Amino acid sequence: MEAGIVGLPNVGKSTLFNALTSSTAAQSANYPFCTIEPNEGIVSVPDSRLETITKYIPPQKVVPAILKLVDIAGIVKGASVGEGLGNKFLSHIREVDAILQVVRCFQDPDVIHVGSGVNPLSDIETIETELLLADIQTLENSLPKAQRTARSGDKEAKFRVEVMEKCQAHVNEGHPLRNMEWTEDELRVVNSLGLMTAKPILFVANVDENDLDGKSPLVQQVRDYATKAGASVVPVCAKLEAELAELDEADRREMLESVGLAEPALGAVARATYKTLGLQSYFTAGEKEVRAWTIPIGATAPQAAGVIHSDFERGFIRCEVYALEDLETYKTEKDIRAAGKLRVEGKAYVMQDGDICHFLFNV
């Protein structure tokens, strides 16, 4: 699963991306990163539950969950028809699973704004309009062919056309697709179309250094918009994050303390992205490693086992599960078992966020 960082020029998008995927931070911070391409980076998802587990089950290594971030080309008005780097923007955004829109919520006369001034709502609406126009164009181009195929009477082809026509009617009215309710079969079709307004969105409000909590009226405008859109907002000072990324761990901690922050913005951004993507973590814990595994919300125990290895899903027998609270109470797995708190779950079990598991399988 991956998220694309988008934004208008000069909103701080690339500054934030570079800070989050800094190789310097990878070497010295608790939350490692590694740049894998000039415009892509892998970031870990900070999770305090890992630290808690290791207090009671000391491992040789700790492996957090990870996310892939893609720095998508800057957007200008007209991107949907190829203005600026519009075509590059579109080709990249179709491939990601969620959108992180960086919105400028700071004033700085030295940083030019592409519009008439700093206006978060105008910025958001510019990008939303380009996404809608691109989706309209996609459906106009692909629907006729799908309709011709459906005339053969094939049920799948007819169903695909029905879903596409439903999408077209919605975007033609100027509404994004991400908040529509779909059946599982409809969603499968929507996801195959590469429609951009169907992707979940997270707003990252790039704030000034004197507004780290995001209490300014500019950020509140973004929050109000996000509430109506069913999205979340994370305030981040990209300028500060860039400075933090260049420091060693001791200096970073000192600087964070001086500005009243418990951690770099990565923590908040990564966790919010995780949630936006509809993901959750479960844990495996032993002497060799304590690891967070990423699964979709609603995944069953066999599906969760398959994330470790396909053989685990294919030969799934049962899952032994306990909660972090049980580990804190009883201190060891042996005592958790003795207290009757270790549950045995079967194939129908739906995984819960934070489950600590052992899978039994036979191939």
N, C-alpha and C positions, 0 to 999 in steps of 0.2 A: 504494500500500500504506500502511496506517495502523495504529497501535497505540493501544489505549485504556488509560488509566491508571486503575486501580481501587483501592479500599481502603476499610476501615472508617473511620468518623469519627475525627478526631484522630490519624491515623497519619502525617500530613505530606504527604498526596497532593497537595493543592492548592498547598502551599508549594513542593513540588518542581516541579510543573507551571509555576507562575508564574515560578520562577527560570529554568527551562529556556527558557521562551518570552518572557523579559523583553525589552521594546523597548529598554531601556538597553543590555543585552548585545548586542542586534542592531547598535547603532551603534558599539560600541567593541571588541567581542571579535573574535578571529580567526574564530570560528565563528558565522555570522549566524543570526538567528531573525527571524521576523515573525509577529505574532499576526494571524490572519485572521478569527477570530470569538472571542467571549468565552470559549468552552470548547474552542477548537481552535488549534493552532499548528503552523507548519512549522519544523523544525530541520534544520540541515545535519549531515552525518556527518563528523566530523573524520577525516582520512586522511593520514598522513605521506607516503604515496606521491606525493600531489599535489605536495608541496614538493620531493621528490626529482626528479620529472619537470621541474619548472620551473627547476631548476638547470642543466639541459642544453638545455631548449627554453623559453626565456623568452617568455611570452605577454603579450598585452594584458590578459587577465583569467583568473581561475581560478574554476571553477564546481564545487563539491563536490556529492556526492549528497545528497538530502534525504529526510526522513521527515515524516509527518504524525502529530501526537500529539493525542489527544482526551481531555479531562479529563471523565471519566464521573462522574455523580452518585454521592454517597456511599452505601455499602451498609450496611444493618442486617439483623439476623436477620429473616426473613420477607419479604425483598425480592421473592422469587419470587411472592408472593401480594399484592404491592402495598404492603407496609409501607414507611414512610419515603418515599423517592423511587424505590422499586423499579421502577415501570413505566418511568420515565425512564431508569433504569439499563439495563434490559433492551433498550429500543428503541435505545439508543446502542451497546451492546456487540454487538448482532447485526450491526452495520454495519462493525465493525473487523476487521482480519485477524489481530491478535494481542493478547494481554492483558499489560499490565505491572501486576503487583500490588505495591503499596507496602505493606510490612509493618513495623510499628513495632518497632524493636529498641533503643529508648532509654528510660531512666527519667527522668521529670520530673514532680514532684508538682504543678506548675502546669498541666500538660496532662492533662485528664481522659481516662481510657480508658473506652470504652463497656462493656467487660466488667468482670470482677472485678479485673483487673490486666493488666500487660503480658505477653502470652502469644502469641508469634508463630504457634505451631502452631494454637492455637485460632482466631486470626484467619484463617489460611489455610483451615482446615477450614470456617469459617463461610461464606466466599465460595464455596468449592468445593461445599458443600451447596446453596447457593442456585442455582448454575449447573446442578447436576444436577437439582434440582427443576423448574427452568424448562425444561430439555430434556425431562424426562419429560412435563411438561404440553404442550409443543409437539408431541411425538410422539403423545400421546393424542388431541389435537385434530385433527391432520392425517392420521393413519393411516387412519381409517375412510373418509374421502373418497378417499384414494389406492387403498384396497382396492376400493372400488366402481368406480373408473375401470379398474382392472386386470382386472375381470371381463369386460371387452369383448374380452380376449385380446391387447391391444396389448403387444408385447414390452417396449417401453420402460417402460410403466406397471407391468408385472409386475416388472421389474428394480428399479424405484424402490421398490416395496413390499418386496421382499426386503432391500434395503439399509436401509430404515427399520425393518423388524422386527429386523434385526441390531443396529441402533443401540439400539432399545428394550430388547432383552434385556440389552445391556451396561450401560446407565444404570440400569435397574431393579435391577441387582446392586450399584449404588453406585459404578460405575467410570466415570471420565471417558473421552471418546472420543478424546482427542488422541494417545494412545499406541497406538491400534489400527492394524494394518496394513491398508491398502486397496489395491485395484487402482486404476488410473487412472480407470476408468469409475465405480467405487464412490465414489471421492473426489469426482468431479464432482457426484454426487448429494448426498453429505454436505455439500459446500460450499453447495449450493443451499438447504439446509434451515435455515440460520442457527442451527445448534446450537452453543451456547457452549462446552461442554466439548470440542468438536473443535478449538478454536482453540489454537495454541501459546501457552505462557505463559512469562514472565520475571519472576522475583522481584527487587524492588528493596528491599533491607534499609535502612531509614532508621535510621542509627546516630547515636550521640552524637559530639560534637566530639573526645572523647578516644579514639575507637575508629574512626578513619577507614579503617583497613584491614579492619574487620569481623572482629575476632578474638574478640569476646565470645561467651559461651555462647549468648546469644540468637540471634546470627547463625549460629552453628554448627547450631542446631536447624533454621534455614531451609535451610542448605546440605544437611543430611542429608535433609530432606524433598524438596528439589529433585533431589537425586541419584536418589532412588527414582522420581521423577516424570519423569526425563529432561529436566529444565529447568536453567537457569542462574540464578546469583545475582549481583547487583551491589550492593556496599555503597555507600551515598550518605548524606551528612549534608545533609539538606534545609535545615536552619538555616544552615549554612555557605554552601551554594549561593545562598541568598537574599541573604546579605551580599555575596558575590562579584558577583552580578548588578547590584548598585547601584554598583560601583566602576568607575573608568575603567581602561583597559588596564594602565597602569603600576602602579597600586595593586593591581589584581587579580593581576598577576604577583608582586608583592612579598608579598601575602598568601598566595598559593599556595606560594611558596617557604618562607614562615615555618611552614607546617603540613606541609611535606614532600610536596606534591602537584605533579605535572608539568602538570596541566590541570584545568579544572573537570569536574564529574561528567558533563557532557554527553557528553564523549568516550566514557567507558565505557558509559553508558546507550545512546547512539545506536548504537554498534558492536554491543553485545549485542542490541539490538532488531533491528538489521539481520540478524544471524545467526539470531535467533529466527524472523523472517519468512521465512527461507530465501532471502535475497538475497545478491548479490555485486556487485562493481563491475568494469567494464572502463573503459579510458581512451582518449580521443582527444586528440592533442597537436599543436599547430601554433602559428604566430605569433599568430593571433587569440585563441585560448583553449586552455587545458588543462582538460578536463572529465571528471568521473566520471559514468558512466551506470549506472543501476540495472537489473539483470536478475535473474530467478530463477536459482538454482543449477540447472544442467542445460540452460540455454537454448542453442540452436544459433546459429551465426554469423548466418544470415538473421534469426532472431528478435531477436538483439542489434541488428542493423542497423535493424530496424523500430522500435526504441525512439527512434532519432534521427528517422526519417521513414518512413512506411508505404511510400513509393516505394522506399526502400533495400531493404526486405524483398522487395517485389514484383519488383524488377528485379535482385536480388542476383546477382553474378557470382562474386566471390571476396573473400576477406579477407586482408589482409597483416597479420601479427601478429609482435610481438616482446615480450620480457619486460623488466621493469624492470631486472633484473640485467644484461641485455645493454646497456641504455642507460648504466648505471653503468660498465660495462667499456669500451665503445667510444665513449662520449660523444656521438655524433651518429647520426642515422638513416642517413646516407650511409655511415658506417663500419660500422654494423650490417649494412647490405645487402652491402657489400663483403666482410665476413667470413662471409657466408652464413648469418647468424643470423636474417634476416627470413624467416619462414615464409609460405607461400601456402596458405591453407586454403579448402576448399569448403563446400558446403551442409550436409554432415553433421558439420562440426566442432562440438564441444561447447566452449563458451567456458569459460576458466579465470579464476579470480579474479585481477585485476591485469593481464590482457592489455592491451597497448597496440596499437590497431588503426587500419587504414585500410580502408574498405569501397569496393569497386568495384561499380558497378551500372549498369544500362542500362534505361531505361523508354521 
